[in-house]
Amino acid sequence: MEVFLYGGGWGIGAVLAGLGVDRMGLGIGVAVIIGIAAVLGALIPLAVDTPQLIPQPKGLVVILSFIVLLGGVPLVDIAGKQRDDAKTARNEPRQKGG
């Protein structure tokens, strides 16, 4: 049963990653998706397997990187919207999903 849950999670993640790339564009989408995957791939095992390491410097660095990532995602979104607005002002075609 556990295998099916992980497989379902993998499938949902793949679909959502594809939708994210479609909405944001390949460059920004892949950067954000890889960043989220890297941070969560470090944060979840840290919290589940070795929660005693969280208050130590290693754990605090992981948590700090997660906070930086969460702060960076809205900035990337704003930059993408500004890029699309600039293209619209120059009558260039907008990026798909924008």
Backbone as CSV, one residue per row, in Angstrom:
resi,resn,N_x,N_y,N_z,CA_x,CA_y,CA_z,C_x,C_y,C_z
1,MET,0.822,-1.192,0.000,0.000,0.000,0.000,0.873,1.267,0.000
2,GLU,1.975,1.211,0.725,2.874,2.361,0.807,3.444,2.706,-0.563
3,VAL,3.733,1.684,-1.355,4.278,1.901,-2.693,3.282,2.684,-3.552
4,PHE,2.001,2.353,-3.435,0.983,3.054,-4.213,0.859,4.519,-3.791
5,LEU,1.001,4.772,-2.501,0.943,6.156,-2.032,2.115,6.973,-2.575
6,TYR,3.309,6.388,-2.530,4.473,7.089,-3.067,4.343,7.272,-4.583
7,GLY,3.841,6.250,-5.263,3.632,6.358,-6.711,2.614,7.430,-7.054
8,GLY,1.546,7.493,-6.281,0.544,8.539,-6.497,1.112,9.921,-6.238
9,GLY,1.904,10.047,-5.181,2.556,11.327,-4.895,3.501,11.734,-6.013
10,TRP,4.231,10.755,-6.543,5.152,11.029,-7.649,4.372,11.512,-8.873
11,GLY,3.265,10.843,-9.175,2.452,11.229,-10.328,1.860,12.614,-10.180
12,ILE,1.332,12.912,-9.001,0.769,14.239,-8.751,1.862,15.301,-8.864
13,GLY,3.032,15.005,-8.314,4.146,15.947,-8.409,4.577,16.188,-9.849
14,ALA,4.582,15.138,-10.660,4.974,15.291,-12.062,3.971,16.155,-12.822
15,VAL,2.692,15.927,-12.572,1.663,16.730,-13.242,1.762,18.191,-12.809
16,LEU,1.906,18.427,-11.510,1.996,19.801,-11.023,3.270,20.482,-11.509
17,ALA,4.365,19.741,-11.619,5.604,20.322,-12.152,5.404,20.734,-13.609
18,GLY,4.743,19.895,-14.377,4.464,20.239,-15.771,3.580,21.465,-15.891
19,LEU,2.559,21.554,-15.042,1.692,22.734,-15.057,2.454,23.991,-14.652
20,GLY,3.360,23.851,-13.682,4.167,24.992,-13.258,5.067,25.500,-14.363
21,VAL,5.699,24.591,-15.088,6.565,24.989,-16.200,5.732,25.624,-17.302
22,ASP,4.537,25.095,-17.542,3.665,25.656,-18.567,3.239,27.077,-18.206
23,ARG,2.958,27.323,-16.939,2.487,28.645,-16.507,3.621,29.673,-16.435
24,MET,4.785,29.264,-15.946,5.861,30.223,-15.697,6.877,30.301,-16.826
25,GLY,6.898,29.316,-17.679,7.932,29.260,-18.697,9.026,28.299,-18.251
26,LEU,9.793,27.829,-19.198,10.777,26.789,-18.913,11.871,27.258,-17.963
27,GLY,12.451,28.413,-18.206,13.579,28.876,-17.391,13.207,29.106,-15.943
28,ILE,12.182,29.904,-15.712,11.770,30.214,-14.345,11.133,28.996,-13.692
29,GLY,10.298,28.287,-14.448,9.594,27.126,-13.884,10.534,26.054,-13.382
30,VAL,11.512,25.700,-14.184,12.452,24.654,-13.775,13.287,25.116,-12.588
31,ALA,13.691,26.377,-12.581,14.486,26.889,-11.462,13.705,26.814,-10.149
32,VAL,12.448,27.229,-10.180,11.628,27.197,-8.969,11.355,25.758,-8.540
33,ILE,11.014,24.899,-9.481,10.696,23.502,-9.149,11.913,22.785,-8.576
34,ILE,13.075,22.972,-9.176,14.284,22.329,-8.662,14.645,22.892,-7.291
35,GLY,14.473,24.200,-7.107,14.745,24.796,-5.799,13.841,24.229,-4.714
36,ILE,12.553,24.122,-5.007,11.605,23.560,-4.031,11.943,22.104,-3.748
37,ALA,12.218,21.343,-4.795,12.546,19.931,-4.605,13.821,19.758,-3.776
38,ALA,14.814,20.595,-4.017,16.073,20.484,-3.272,15.875,20.801,-1.795
39,VAL,15.146,21.867,-1.521,14.956,22.253,-0.124,14.077,21.250,0.603
40,LEU,12.958,20.854,-0.026,12.086,19.873,0.634,12.769,18.511,0.746
41,GLY,13.604,18.182,-0.234,14.348,16.932,-0.169,15.353,16.903,0.966
42,ALA,15.753,18.059,1.433,16.636,18.137,2.601,15.841,18.332,3.894
43,LEU,14.755,19.111,3.832,13.992,19.443,5.033,13.167,18.272,5.562
44,ILE,12.494,17.565,4.686,11.610,16.473,5.136,12.397,15.342,5.793
45,PRO,13.460,14.815,5.171,14.213,13.768,5.870,14.831,14.258,7.184
46,LEU,15.250,15.514,7.208,15.807,16.068,8.438,14.758,16.058,9.547
47,ALA,13.548,16.490,9.232,12.483,16.563,10.238,11.968,15.190,10.635
48,VAL,11.938,14.242,9.706,11.369,12.921,9.995,12.400,11.995,10.635
49,ASP,13.590,11.923,10.053,14.584,10.947,10.503,15.437,11.429,11.677
50,THR,15.834,12.689,11.652,16.727,13.198,12.695,16.255,14.566,13.193
51,PRO,15.109,14.616,13.857,14.611,15.925,14.321,15.517,16.579,15.354
52,GLN,16.390,15.817,15.997,17.288,16.401,16.990,18.344,17.301,16.334
53,LEU,18.543,17.190,15.012,19.522,18.035,14.313,18.953,19.402,13.933
54,ILE,17.638,19.575,14.028,17.028,20.842,13.599,17.567,22.040,14.369
55,PRO,17.682,21.995,15.698,18.202,23.189,16.390,19.710,23.389,16.234
56,GLN,20.399,22.435,15.643,21.840,22.572,15.434,22.103,23.395,14.169
57,PRO,23.334,23.864,13.977,23.635,24.718,12.815,23.238,24.108,11.467
58,LYS,23.432,22.797,11.282,23.060,22.164,10.018,21.563,22.304,9.752
59,GLY,20.768,22.038,10.763,19.321,22.136,10.610,18.866,23.562,10.400
60,LEU,19.502,24.491,11.078,19.124,25.898,10.922,19.460,26.420,9.536
61,VAL,20.541,25.918,8.931,20.888,26.313,7.564,19.821,25.815,6.592
62,VAL,19.345,24.600,6.787,18.292,24.066,5.916,17.013,24.892,6.064
63,ILE,16.641,25.213,7.272,15.435,26.005,7.502,15.604,27.415,6.915
64,LEU,16.765,28.003,7.088,17.030,29.327,6.520,16.946,29.287,4.990
65,SER,17.480,28.236,4.383,17.407,28.129,2.924,15.969,27.985,2.460
66,PHE,15.137,27.295,3.224,13.722,27.160,2.890,13.026,28.519,2.957
67,ILE,13.348,29.312,3.954,12.758,30.648,4.095,13.198,31.544,2.936
68,VAL,14.464,31.476,2.560,14.963,32.264,1.435,14.243,31.853,0.148
69,LEU,14.058,30.554,-0.036,13.354,30.069,-1.218,11.921,30.586,-1.238
70,LEU,11.232,30.525,-0.108,9.864,31.024,-0.052,9.796,32.517,-0.321
71,GLY,10.817,33.248,0.065,10.864,34.673,-0.234,11.202,34.944,-1.690
72,GLY,11.963,34.066,-2.312,12.369,34.260,-3.694,11.299,33.930,-4.716
73,VAL,10.406,33.014,-4.407,9.373,32.621,-5.366,8.475,33.802,-5.748
74,PRO,7.974,34.597,-4.797,7.182,35.765,-5.221,7.990,36.779,-6.030
75,LEU,9.266,36.925,-5.727,10.104,37.843,-6.500,10.243,37.376,-7.946
76,VAL,10.404,36.082,-8.137,10.493,35.539,-9.493,9.170,35.742,-10.227
77,ASP,8.064,35.568,-9.514,6.747,35.783,-10.116,6.590,37.236,-10.562
78,ILE,6.980,38.165,-9.716,6.886,39.591,-10.058,7.763,39.901,-11.272
79,ALA,8.973,39.346,-11.299,9.875,39.585,-12.428,9.287,39.036,-13.726
80,GLY,8.667,37.863,-13.660,8.040,37.288,-14.853,6.883,38.131,-15.353
81,LYS,6.083,38.649,-14.434,4.962,39.508,-14.841,5.469,40.814,-15.448
82,GLN,6.529,41.378,-14.883,7.101,42.606,-15.451,7.662,42.351,-16.846
83,ARG,8.275,41.204,-17.039,8.797,40.843,-18.361,7.656,40.739,-19.367
84,ASP,6.562,40.087,-18.964,5.417,39.953,-19.859,4.789,41.309,-20.167
85,ASP,4.706,42.184,-19.168,4.160,43.522,-19.395,5.038,44.314,-20.363
86,ALA,6.355,44.161,-20.235,7.271,44.862,-21.137,7.122,44.335,-22.558
87,LYS,6.948,43.036,-22.716,6.742,42.470,-24.053,5.423,42.947,-24.648
88,THR,4.401,43.051,-23.810,3.103,43.528,-24.285,3.219,44.981,-24.759
89,ALA,3.969,45.782,-24.030,4.149,47.182,-24.415,4.887,47.300,-25.747
90,ARG,5.751,46.344,-26.060,6.495,46.359,-27.330,5.783,45.551,-28.409
91,ASN,4.560,45.079,-28.113,3.743,44.283,-29.045,4.393,42.959,-29.417
92,GLU,5.165,42.378,-28.521,5.718,41.052,-28.724,4.731,40.035,-28.183
93,PRO,4.742,38.808,-28.689,3.802,37.806,-28.171,4.110,37.475,-26.710
94,ARG,3.051,37.320,-25.924,3.213,36.976,-24.510,3.577,35.508,-24.370
95,GLN,4.217,35.210,-23.259,4.564,33.832,-22.977,3.293,33.066,-22.655
96,LYS,3.221,31.831,-23.076,2.047,31.004,-22.834,1.797,30.875,-21.336
97,GLY,0.539,31.022,-20.929,0.157,30.879,-19.541,0.290,32.152,-18.740
98,GLY,0.894,33.181,-19.277,1.163,34.413,-18.544,-0.051,35.214,-18.325
